[in-house]
Structure formats: structure tokens, C-alpha cells
Amino acid sequence: MSILKVTGEDSYERISGTSLGGGTLWGLLSLITEAKTYDEMLLLSKSGDNKNVDMLVGDIYGGDYSKIGLKSTTIASSFGKVFQQRPQSRKNFRPEDISRSLLYMVSNNIGQIAYLNASAHGVQRIYFGGCFIRGHPITMNTLSFAIDFWSKGKMKALFLRHEGYLGAMGAFLKHVPTPTGNRSSFCENFSHSEKITEYSLSAVGVLDTVTTLLRPFPLLKNIDSYNPDTLDLGDSKLQMYWMDLLEKNLRNLLDLALNWQPNLNDDKLSNGMDRIRHFEDLFKGHLQTLRKEPTAYGNLSVRR
């Protein structure tokens, strides 16, 4: 895993790295579990409990170790409970618990190394990307916790929307010929209806090139300090309020869509109704996904 310091669009350097990363997690879980793919391994971790494998601060001190600011649930030793078992009993550890423990171990290690490098180089924003994350909520939550813990709440982990394709996109762009003086960017395009249907709730659009370099809100006085989200949807009550509100108002939205097309004949109206039903199924599917996993598409906000 590489750690890059980026100071501009064309200014960056590799400042550090570690051999413990997604490949480590994948390799160890391939040896320990029966899962066939990386996604299956991550799915195992979802139902696991690392407390059955890791030694916690509470296991050692019987509770919080407030003298040095450690909660009882803090991991004191990853896989620390394994060596306490007799060899013949070690096979009783559940693959789900092992997967969770390994995911925590690798993610916490990455988070700590990233924070230490950011501190050493005076960097305030830490972005995580790569196939190791691939939109997996537990991984993102663990990295977020690590950055918050080590920075004492002064920094937050940030994630790219298409983080799983970061390496592939970089390799692609490196060899794309660019005319002198004509910079290009990519824009996420949702206009291709065949890409988003009721059968593909996880679709997030396609990337199209645009001829001009896109810049966020170019008229803002200070882009870095601007935050359009005034509500913190990390609060579970606010999450439910907004999801209930969106679902409640969906019927009004569908009625408006029909009213916008009052002159359609019966055949076209039938096609319009099909599209509206497809949208309704898709919208409800996304809400259902977010109710189960609020961070399924990244940090939840009113805009997304």
C-alpha cells in the first residue's frame, strides 16, 4: 500500500507505504476461510465479532484504562485470545470472527500509518482509495475510527466515490494523449437509462470525458472551508427522519412526473408509467439499502 503526498494537480510524491494492506487481508483469509472471493471474505466479516478473537483492554484490566485514555473495547492485541487456547481448540474459532479481526487489524494499521505520515508532512486531509475499500462500510468505519482516534478528533478519513477504480483510472489517464493547452476532466453521467434499472440498484452511472477542466464552485471565496451539508446525518434519528420524509413524498414526486406529460397518448402514457414504476422501484431500493447500511455509498448527506 502506497502513501502519496499530493500538493497540486500535477505535483505529488510517494512518501511512504506498507506491505500490510488489502493483499495481506486477502491472502490470510484465503488460507484461513473457505471463501472463494474477496467480496465473500468481506461479507464474512460483516457477521463476525472480533471480541471472540482479539484481546481487548477490558480483558486485561476488567474495564476502561482511563489513566491513559483507553476504553475497555479498545483492541489491546489482535488475535490475542488465540494463543490462550490449546492447539486442538483453535479450530473452534469462527471464520466470521477471524475475518472481522483481520479486517480491523489491517485497517487500523493503515489508518495509524496514514495519520503518522500526515502529521510528519503537515497534511490535514487524508483520502483513502483502492480496491481494498471498494465501498465496504466496515472498512470505511474502521479507517474513520483510526484517524479520529490517533488525531484525537482533529482529522477525518475521506473517501473517493469510485475508490475501487483509483488504480485503473490512474493507469488509464497516464497514457491518454492530451492536446497541448487543452485539459480534460471526467463527469459522472446518469443519463444512460439502460445502465440504471430495477435490476441494478448499485449502479452509479458512467464516467464521460468533458473538454474543459471542471472546478467545484469557482466563485466561492474559499473552497476548502465550504461545506454545503449543514446537517450531520451521522445522527441515526436524522437519518430516519430524512429517509422517512423522502419515502413519504415519493408519491407526490411520481404524480408530478405524470403531470409534466399531460399530452401523451395512451401508448406513450403506458411507457411513461413503466418508467415511473421503474424509478419508484429503484428509489425505494436505494432507500432500503441506506436504511440497512447508511454508509453504503459513502458518507451520508442530504444531497446523497
PEJOBEL-V221732 format. One record per pair of residues at least 24 apart in sequence whose C-alpha atoms are under 6 Angstrom apart, sorted by sequence separation. I is the first residue (numbers start at 0). J is the second residue. If there is no record, write none. Layout:
BEGIN
I,J + I,J
END
This chain:
BEGIN
53,77 + 184,208 + 185,209 + 53,78 + 54,79 + 184,209 + 52,78 + 53,79 + 54,80 + 183,209 + 53,80 + 183,210 + 52,80 + 183,211 + 184,212 + 183,212 + 133,163 + 182,212 + 125,156 + 126,157 + 127,158 + 110,142 + 125,157 + 126,158 + 129,162 + 130,163 + 128,162 + 129,163 + 110,145 + 106,142 + 110,146 + 129,165 + 107,145 + 49,96 + 47,95 + 48,96 + 47,96 + 49,99 + 44,95 + 49,100 + 43,95 + 47,99 + 44,98 + 44,99 + 32,94 + 232,299 + 232,300 + 197,277 + 197,280 + 197,281 + 21,131 + 136,294 + 136,295
END
